[in-house]
Amino acid sequence: MLVKMTMWMDSSVVLLLLILFCHPQGSAQGRHERRLLNQLLKNYNAMERPVANESEPLILSFGLTLQQLIDVEWIDSNLSWNSSQYGGIKDIRMNPKFLWKPDILMYNSADERIDSTIPTNVVVQHNGTCTYIPPGIFKSTCKIDIMWFPFDDQQCIMKFGSWTYDGRALDLRLYSEEADMSAYIDNGEWILLGFRGKRNVIFYTCCPEPYVDITFTLHIRRRTLYHGFNLIIPCVLISSMALLGFALPPDSGEKLTLGVTILLSLTVFMLQLAQTLPPTSDAVSIIGTYFACTMIMVAFSVVMTVVVLNYHHRNSDTHEMPQCIKTLFLKWLPFFLRMKRRGRKTNSRHVFFKNKMKELDRKERSSRSLIANVLDIDDDFRSHNSTTSYLSVRTNEETVNSHVCGVTQKEISTIIRELRFITNRLKTEDEATVIINEWKFAAMVMDRVCLILFTLFTLLSTFACLFTAPHLVA
């Protein structure tokens, strides 16, 4: 009979299950079973090893079911009977504290209690066969190899054996090399690949007796779907976004902000990965290596973005472009990258004769501007000279001519001096504009080089880290 009682305490519901076992009044134990138990336990000693000949080992069959069950079976020669003499009883259940029970323990147990099984009744058959199936939750020490995380396989060992008996007193035998997995329920994180058992006979240097143990090896594989969607795919996308920073124009003002934001995002994913992995220094996981390579790439891209912005905003007043930078960023790299400056062609002839053509162009422009200025001054002087000569006819010719000539020479000198200043100023501004454009073009070339190099690095690191794993989908 099952009785349910509900109690309200501190706004919480406590469900109490009371199980009452009842038997009909007036029932009595069967006389055959009672007589059998009295006969079996009359001279039985639970401390005695149940063998007919003490020189022979007790054969103990050992099996494991992957549902928290251990199956142990042995033959107790003191617990056999003729079923026809006891009302046809072929098996009985007995409390293990009244019987001899093998001291089978898991050697590599990680539980606080070495024996984590729950004692249950022993099924004793009429031929003396005793079957003991104690359920339990086993925790074993297992070395975890995280090198291929999250594409890793793990093998955990569960080693069972007698704590006090050697192989000559207790001989362990395997039911089957494969554990019973008929009741196994699939796990969402691991795939069970195998659960094999092996019988080992070990001779130690201290003792001549053989020691027998049964070792089960649990082979499991981690499922990659969860880690793929939550770690790998976001990391690949973020590392790809870092390449877009080199395609962003420097005048937008967001190149550095994008790089720093991506670096912070990778740091957050790195912290999440550190919480998932066990704290060990034996090996570095493949996903950790990939994250480290990606973070180094993004950090270096931030540094190169600062260099590109520095080049882009330089001018003739603060920096002068060295000849090596001119040769590398204005000649050779644009030639190999097929980059063209606006209004200029980048070919082999231009690579070798660019500086000479630039000097000739500047001289030609200066000569043209100077000739135009001189022609304008000459026209003004002639027109003014004809006017003054007409006036001198009506006045004192010699005095006026000398005065006008003196004034005209001063004005011409002033105009020429101002024209020289304007010409020099324009020439200086042209040179400054050329230098600024050279720095901007060098920054553009550096952006293109970084885009190509970091794209190759991202592809190589992705293929090297991810596609060298033993498996990608599980």
C-alpha positions in Angstrom: 0.0 0.0 0.0 1.4 3.4 -1.0 0.5 6.4 1.2 1.2 10.0 0.0 1.3 12.9 2.5 1.9 16.5 1.5 3.2 19.1 4.0 3.7 22.8 3.5 6.8 24.2 5.1 8.4 27.6 4.2 6.4 27.9 0.9 7.9 24.6 -0.3 6.2 21.3 -1.0 7.7 18.2 0.7 6.5 14.9 -0.6 6.8 12.0 1.7 6.5 8.5 0.4 5.7 5.9 3.0 5.8 2.3 1.9 4.1 -0.2 4.1 4.7 -3.9 3.6 1.8 -6.0 4.9 1.3 -9.7 4.9 -1.9 -11.5 5.7 -2.5 -12.3 9.3 -1.8 -15.8 10.4 0.7 -16.5 7.6 3.7 -18.6 8.5 7.0 -19.4 6.9 7.1 -22.6 4.8 8.3 -25.5 6.8 10.5 -26.8 4.0 12.3 -23.5 3.5 12.7 -23.0 7.3 14.0 -26.5 7.7 16.4 -25.9 4.7 17.8 -22.7 6.2 18.3 -24.3 9.6 20.1 -27.2 8.0 22.3 -25.0 5.8 23.3 -22.6 8.5 23.6 -25.2 11.3 27.4 -25.6 11.0 28.1 -22.8 8.5 30.9 -20.3 9.2 30.8 -17.1 7.2 34.6 -16.7 7.8 35.3 -20.0 6.0 36.2 -20.1 2.4 33.6 -22.3 0.8 35.6 -25.0 -0.9 35.6 -28.8 -0.4 39.4 -29.0 -0.8 41.3 -26.1 0.8 44.2 -26.6 -1.7 41.9 -25.7 -4.6 41.0 -22.2 -5.6 37.4 -20.9 -5.5 36.3 -20.1 -9.0 34.5 -16.7 -9.1 32.8 -15.6 -12.2 32.7 -11.8 -12.6 30.7 -9.7 -14.9 29.6 -6.1 -15.3 26.4 -4.6 -16.6 26.5 -0.9 -17.6 23.6 0.0 -15.4 25.3 0.3 -12.0 25.4 -3.4 -11.5 28.1 -5.9 -10.7 27.4 -9.6 -11.2 29.4 -12.0 -9.0 28.9 -15.7 -9.0 30.6 -18.5 -7.2 29.9 -22.0 -5.9 29.6 -22.6 -2.2 30.0 -26.3 -1.4 28.4 -25.9 2.0 25.2 -24.5 0.6 24.1 -27.4 -1.6 21.0 -29.6 -1.1 18.7 -32.0 -2.7 15.7 -30.1 -3.8 13.5 -33.2 -3.7 14.1 -33.5 0.1 12.9 -29.9 0.7 9.7 -29.6 -1.1 11.2 -28.9 -4.5 13.0 -25.7 -3.4 15.7 -25.0 -5.9 16.8 -21.5 -4.8 16.6 -19.3 -1.8 17.6 -15.7 -0.9 19.8 -15.1 2.0 21.2 -12.1 3.8 24.9 -11.7 2.8 26.0 -11.1 6.4 25.3 -14.8 7.2 27.3 -16.1 4.2 30.8 -16.0 2.9 31.1 -13.2 0.4 34.2 -12.4 -1.8 35.9 -9.2 -1.0 35.9 -7.8 -4.6 36.7 -4.1 -4.7 37.7 -1.6 -7.4 41.4 -0.8 -7.0 41.3 2.6 -8.6 38.2 3.8 -6.9 37.9 7.6 -6.5 35.0 7.4 -4.1 35.3 8.3 -0.4 34.2 4.8 0.3 36.2 2.2 -1.4 33.2 -0.1 -1.7 30.3 1.9 -3.1 28.0 -1.0 -3.6 24.7 -1.5 -1.8 24.4 -5.0 -0.1 21.6 -7.1 -1.5 20.5 -10.7 -0.9 22.5 -13.5 -2.3 20.6 -15.9 -4.5 21.6 -19.5 -3.5 20.7 -22.4 -5.8 20.4 -26.0 -4.8 23.7 -26.9 -6.4 25.6 -24.4 -4.3 25.8 -21.7 -6.9 25.7 -18.2 -5.3 24.8 -15.1 -7.3 25.4 -11.7 -5.8 24.4 -8.6 -7.8 25.0 -5.5 -5.7 24.1 -2.2 -7.4 26.4 0.8 -7.0 27.8 4.0 -8.5 31.5 3.6 -9.3 33.9 6.5 -9.5 37.3 5.7 -10.8 40.5 7.6 -11.3 41.0 8.3 -15.0 43.7 10.2 -16.8 42.1 12.6 -19.3 44.0 13.5 -22.4 42.8 16.9 -23.7 45.2 17.3 -26.6 42.4 16.8 -29.2 39.6 18.5 -27.3 36.8 18.7 -28.4 37.6 15.9 -30.9 39.0 13.6 -28.3 38.5 9.9 -27.3 38.9 8.9 -23.7 39.7 5.5 -22.2 38.9 4.9 -18.5 40.0 1.8 -16.7 38.1 0.0 -13.9 40.2 -2.6 -12.2 38.4 -5.1 -9.9 40.0 -7.8 -7.8 40.1 -9.4 -4.4 41.5 -7.3 -1.6 43.0 -10.2 0.4 42.9 -13.5 -1.6 45.6 -14.3 -4.1 45.1 -16.3 -7.3 45.6 -19.7 -5.7 42.7 -19.0 -3.3 40.4 -17.1 -5.5 40.4 -17.4 -9.2 38.5 -14.7 -11.1 36.9 -15.6 -14.4 35.2 -13.3 -17.0 31.6 -14.0 -18.1 32.3 -12.3 -21.4 35.0 -10.0 -22.8 32.3 -7.4 -23.6 30.2 -5.8 -20.8 26.5 -6.1 -20.9 25.3 -2.8 -22.5 21.7 -3.9 -23.3 20.3 -1.4 -20.7 22.7 1.4 -21.6 21.0 4.8 -22.2 22.7 7.1 -24.8 24.5 10.2 -23.3 24.2 13.6 -24.9 27.9 14.4 -24.4 29.7 11.1 -25.0 29.4 8.2 -27.4 30.1 4.8 -26.0 32.5 3.0 -28.4 33.3 -0.1 -26.3 33.4 -1.6 -22.9 35.8 -4.6 -22.9 37.1 -6.7 -20.0 40.4 -8.5 -19.7 41.6 -11.0 -17.1 45.1 -10.2 -15.8 47.5 -12.5 -13.8 50.3 -10.5 -12.2 53.3 -11.8 -10.3 54.9 -9.3 -8.0 58.6 -9.4 -7.0 57.7 -9.5 -3.3 55.4 -12.5 -3.5 55.5 -15.8 -5.4 51.7 -16.1 -5.5 49.8 -14.9 -8.6 47.3 -12.1 -8.2 44.3 -12.0 -10.5 42.3 -9.0 -11.5 39.6 -8.1 -14.0 40.2 -4.8 -15.9 37.4 -3.2 -17.8 38.3 -0.5 -20.3 35.6 2.1 -21.1 36.2 3.7 -24.5 34.1 6.9 -25.1 34.2 9.7 -27.7 33.1 13.3 -27.1 30.2 14.6 -29.2 31.4 17.7 -31.1 28.0 19.4 -31.9 27.8 21.4 -28.7 31.4 22.7 -28.8 31.2 23.3 -32.6 28.2 25.6 -32.3 29.3 27.4 -29.1 33.1 27.7 -29.6 34.5 26.7 -33.0 32.1 28.4 -35.4 32.0 31.8 -33.4 35.8 31.8 -33.3 36.2 31.2 -37.0 33.7 34.0 -37.8 35.4 36.4 -35.4 38.8 35.7 -36.9 37.4 36.2 -40.3 35.9 39.6 -39.2 39.4 40.7 -38.2 40.4 40.6 -41.8 37.7 43.2 -42.6 39.6 45.7 -40.6 42.3 45.9 -43.3 39.6 46.6 -46.0 38.1 49.5 -44.0 39.3 53.0 -45.1 41.6 54.7 -42.6 39.5 57.9 -42.8 36.4 56.1 -41.5 37.9 56.2 -37.9 36.7 52.7 -37.0 39.7 50.5 -38.0 41.2 50.5 -34.5 37.8 50.2 -32.8 37.0 47.1 -34.9 40.3 45.4 -34.0 40.0 46.0 -30.3 36.4 44.8 -30.2 37.3 41.6 -32.0 40.2 41.0 -29.5 37.8 41.5 -26.6 35.4 39.0 -28.1 38.1 36.4 -28.5 39.1 37.0 -24.8 35.5 36.2 -23.7 35.5 33.0 -25.7 38.9 32.1 -24.3 37.5 32.4 -20.8 34.6 30.2 -21.7 37.0 27.6 -23.1 39.1 27.7 -19.9 36.0 27.0 -17.8 35.2 24.0 -20.0 38.6 22.3 -19.9 40.0 20.6 -16.8 42.9 22.5 -15.2 46.0 20.5 -16.4 49.4 21.3 -17.7 50.1 18.0 -19.3 49.0 19.1 -22.8 47.4 22.0 -24.6 44.2 21.3 -26.4 43.9 21.7 -30.2 41.1 24.2 -29.8 43.2 26.2 -27.2 46.0 26.3 -29.7 43.7 27.6 -32.4 42.3 30.2 -30.1 45.8 31.3 -29.1 46.9 31.6 -32.8 43.7 33.6 -33.6 44.3 35.9 -30.6 47.9 36.5 -31.6 46.8 37.2 -35.2 44.1 39.7 -34.0 46.5 41.4 -31.6 49.1 41.7 -34.3 46.5 43.1 -36.7 45.7 45.8 -34.1 49.3 46.7 -34.0 49.5 46.9 -37.8 46.3 49.0 -37.9 48.1 51.5 -35.6 51.0 51.5 -38.0 48.7 52.0 -41.0 46.9 54.9 -39.4 50.3 56.5 -38.4 51.4 56.3 -42.1 48.1 57.6 -43.4 48.2 60.8 -41.2 51.8 61.7 -41.7 52.8 65.0 -43.6 55.8 66.8 -44.8 56.1 68.9 -41.6 56.6 66.0 -39.3 58.0 63.1 -41.3 60.2 62.6 -44.3 59.9 59.3 -46.1 63.1 57.3 -46.1 64.4 56.0 -49.4 64.0 52.4 -48.3 60.3 52.9 -47.6 59.9 54.7 -51.0 61.5 51.8 -52.8 59.6 49.1 -50.9 56.1 50.7 -50.6 56.0 53.0 -53.6 57.8 50.8 -56.2 58.2 47.1 -55.7 55.2 46.1 -53.6 52.7 48.1 -55.8 54.3 46.5 -58.8 53.8 42.9 -57.5 50.4 43.7 -56.0 49.2 45.4 -59.2 48.2 48.5 -57.4 48.1 51.9 -59.3 48.2 55.4 -57.9 45.6 57.8 -59.2 46.9 59.4 -62.5 49.9 57.1 -62.5 50.8 53.8 -64.1 52.8 51.3 -62.2 55.0 49.4 -64.7 58.6 48.3 -65.0 59.7 51.5 -66.7 58.0 53.6 -64.1 59.7 51.5 -61.3 63.2 52.4 -62.6 62.6 56.0 -63.8 60.0 57.4 -61.4 62.3 59.8 -59.5 63.9 61.3 -62.6 60.5 61.9 -64.2 59.3 63.6 -61.1 62.2 66.0 -61.0 61.8 66.9 -64.7 58.1 67.5 -64.2 58.7 69.8 -61.3 61.3 71.8 -63.3 59.0 72.1 -66.3 56.1 73.4 -64.2 58.4 75.9 -62.5 59.7 77.1 -65.8 56.3 77.5 -67.3 55.0 79.5 -64.4 58.1 81.7 -64.4 57.8 82.5 -68.1 54.1 83.4 -67.8 54.9 85.7 -64.9 57.6 87.5 -66.8 55.5 87.9 -69.9 52.7 89.4 -67.9 55.1 91.9 -66.2 56.6 92.8 -69.6 53.1 93.6 -71.1 52.2 95.7 -68.1 55.5 97.6 -68.3 55.1 98.4 -72.0 51.6 99.7 -71.7 52.6 101.8 -68.8 55.7 103.1 -70.6 53.7 104.2 -73.7 51.2 106.2 -71.5 54.0 108.0 -69.7 55.7 108.9 -73.0 52.5 110.5 -74.2 52.2 112.6 -71.1 55.9 113.7 -71.3 55.3 115.5 -74.6 53.0 117.9 -73.0 55.1 118.5 -69.9 58.7 118.5 -69.0 59.8 115.4 -70.9 63.2 114.6 -69.2 62.0 115.2 -65.6 58.9 113.2 -65.9 60.5 110.3 -67.7 63.2 109.9 -65.1 60.6 110.1 -62.3 58.3 107.5 -63.9 61.2 105.2 -64.6 62.3 105.2 -61.0 58.7 104.5 -59.8 58.3 101.7 -62.4 61.5 100.0 -61.4 60.4 99.9 -57.7 57.0 98.5 -58.6 58.5 95.9 -60.9 60.9 94.8 -58.1 58.0 94.5 -55.7 55.9 92.5 -58.1 58.7 90.2 -58.9 59.5 89.6 -55.2 55.8 88.8 -54.6 55.6 86.6 -57.6 58.7 84.7 -56.4 57.0 84.2 -53.0 53.8 83.0 -54.5 55.7 80.7 -56.8 57.8 79.2 -54.0 54.6 78.9 -51.9 52.8 77.0 -54.6 55.9 74.8 -55.2 56.1 74.0 -51.4 52.4 73.1 -51.3 52.8 70.9 -54.3 55.7 69.1 -52.7 53.8 68.7 -49.4 50.8 67.4 -51.2 53.0 64.9 -53.1 54.6 63.7 -49.8 51.2 63.4 -48.1 49.9 61.3 -51.0 53.0 59.1 -50.9 52.4 58.4 -47.2 48.7 57.6 -47.9 49.6 55.3 -50.7 52.2 53.6 -48.5 49.5 53.0 -45.9 47.2 51.6 -48.6 49.9 49.2 -49.7 50.6 48.1 -46.2 46.8 47.5 -45.7 46.8 45.3 -48.8 49.9 43.3 -47.7 48.4 42.7 -44.2 45.1 41.6 -45.7 46.8 39.0 -47.8 49.2 37.8 -45.1 46.6 37.5 -42.4 44.1 35.8 -44.7 46.8 33.2 -45.5 47.6 32.8 -41.8 43.9 32.4 -40.9 43.4 29.7 -43.5 46.6 27.8 -42.6 46.0 27.9 -38.9 42.4 26.8 -39.3 43.3 23.8 -41.5 46.3 22.9 -39.4 44.5 23.0 -36.1 41.1 21.6 -37.0 41.7 19.3 -39.9 44.5 17.4 -38.1 42.0 16.1 -35.5 41.2 12.4 -35.5 37.6 13.1 -36.3 35.5 16.3 -36.9 32.0 15.0 -36.5 30.8 12.6 -33.8 
